[in-house]
């Protein structure tokens, strides 16, 4: 992968990355990361400033989107019925939504589709569809570094930033319903999608990250790129 996309600095201008992310109605809670620092006792901290984990099975929506040198697609909400994305639903999502949206976003016709190796992505149905539709203009399932979200710009840059903004200042105030959460996600995503300078800055890390994954033999590289 590093050799394929590292031949020229302009190689990443052809790339289009895709990924999915879950967003819950309740504010995400992590006992290790969600910490409050202050003097005195924990009881001195106002209750509204603390996260309270209420429901581990909170309703959620799944978002699918793509980023490229030319910006980002709109966010697509998938799996509204609560079921996980499978090969057939993902293939339809590609055909009816993602690929048409990419063609509208990217003016050049030689763009290359990059996705991770999630089960629905690496299925024979989807791999066969991409081969027929894009020929060689996609990264095959056996080419993507296994268990390496550190290499997908959506994973190492965009999703975290979107989540921070989506849940900003909500603390213990979950979204009332899926529609309210979706409206918030759209608003935040559109703000980020308009910042092409920031997007390109993140995409420039793609090849260096691939090289680091190779050098570290697949181990975590998060401490290398902050």
Secondary structure, DSSP 8 states (H G I E B T S, - for coil): -HHHHSS-TTGGGGEEEEEEEEEESS----TTT-----SS-GGGS-GGGS-----TT--EEEEEEEEETTEE---EEE-TTS----HHHHHHHIIIIIHHHHHHH---S--EEE----HHHHSHHHHHHHHHHHTTSB--TTTS-TT-GGG-HIIIIIHHHHHHHHTTTTTT---SSHHHHHHHHHHHHHHHHT-HHHHHHHHTHHHHHHHHHHHTTT---TTT--
